[in-house]
Amino acid sequence: MQLTRHSDYSLRVLIYLALNPGRISNVSEIAQAFNVSRNHLVKVVHNLSKLGYISTTRGHGGGIALTGDAADISVGEVVRDTENTLEVINCIKPRCPIYSACRLKGALDEATAAFLDVLDNYTIDDIARNKVVLKRLIA
């Protein structure tokens, strides 16, 4: 399974904000830190705001910040919220001729559940725990 760029950037934004608790950040500085498209990041930030992970303030002095504690944000939850589908394969479209007897879909669904179970054991705070090193790498 590979996460979409949207989920990847969502996690990066949350990590960046966790590295700077209590500080208002902006999309441009995060885009520059990770060398990613500012335009794409604007969409990511908008979605994270709609999901309630971050708050946004417009205008001079505005920016973005985590709405709560990074220790309360599960990586698995973020992935579930930002992925359109977690389905590894689609056996229906086009319909696979062995679908009714095949066990592959069940095995892949079980693997996806295990993947998410592992991610549920980590928070954004856990991922950003080595703040000094991470800040140096994106400075």
Secondary structure, 3 states (H helix, E strand, C coil): CCCCHHHHHHHHHHHHHHHCCCCCECHHHHHHHHCCCHHHHHHHHHHHHHHCCEEEECCCCCEEEECCCHHHCEHHHHHHHHCCCCCCCCCCCCCCCCCCCCCHHHHHHHHHHHHHHHHHCCEHHHHCCCHHHHHHHHC
